[in-house]
Amino acid sequence: MSWAARLRETGEDPDPRFSFANERTFLAWIRTALALMAGGIGLEAFAPELAVPGLRQVLAALLVLTGIGTSATAFRRWLRSEQAMREHRSLPAPTVAPWLSYGVAVVALAVFVLVVVANL
């Protein structure tokens, strides 16, 4: 049996507006993942060498890996939310959000510091 059939057997159909909102949230996570991957590729392709050799590649790889992780967890988040709505439970907490926000902040701070140091 497919995942969609198993989902439909759970609980009852939620208001379509809530399902569409859940889908829009899923698509926002996918856009975020694509932006992270594009940022990593752009950093590697267009940024000058940073103060520490090889660090640009590490930061670019971290951005791409974060995008991959975000994309990989987006569907699971959508499915858990849809199941919760069908069963009249509270929506699950966004477990990826804190890791994503702190991770991007750390990478951005590292790039900022390295660019400033390289231009001194």
C-alpha positions, -999 to +999 in steps of 0.1 A: +000+000+000+013+035-009+021+062+017-008+082+003-033+054+009-020+048+044-023+085+051-059+086+039-068+056+062-056+077+092-082+098+110-105+120+089-099+146+062-089+180+076-102+213+062-086+216+028-073+251+037-051+235+064-038+209+040-030+236+015-012+256+042+008+226+051+017+221+014+028+258+012+050+253+042+066+222+026+073+242-005+089+269+016+112+243+031+121+232-004+128+268-015+150+272+016+169+240+007+174+252-029+186+286-017+211+270+007+225+248-021+227+277-045+245+298-019+270+270-014+276+266-051+278+304-055+303+307-027+325+281-042+322+294-078+324+331-073+339+341-040+376+349-038+399+327-017+394+335+020+421+341+046+424+304+054+431+282+023+404+255+018+379+271+041+358+285+013+353+250+001+344+238+036+318+265+041+304+259+006+301+222+013+284+230+047+258+251+029+251+225+003+249+197+029+225+218+050+204+223+019+204+185+013+194+179+049+166+205+048+152+190+016+154+155+030+134+164+061+108+186+044+086+157+033+087+140+067+077+173+083+048+176+059+037+140+065+038+143+103+018+176+102-008+161+079-012+130+101-015+152+132-043+173+115-061+141+105-060+128+140-069+162+157-035+163+175-012+192+180+012+199+152+048+186+157+075+211+166+098+221+138+129+202+149+150+213+119+143+250+123+167+257+153+195+237+136+190+254+103+189+289+118+219+285+140+238+267+113+232+293+087+241+320+112+275+303+121+284+299+084+274+335+076+295+348+105+324+327+094+322+340+059+319+376+072+349+373+095+371+357+068+362+383+042+370+411+066+403+395+076+412+389+039+406+426+031+426+440+059 
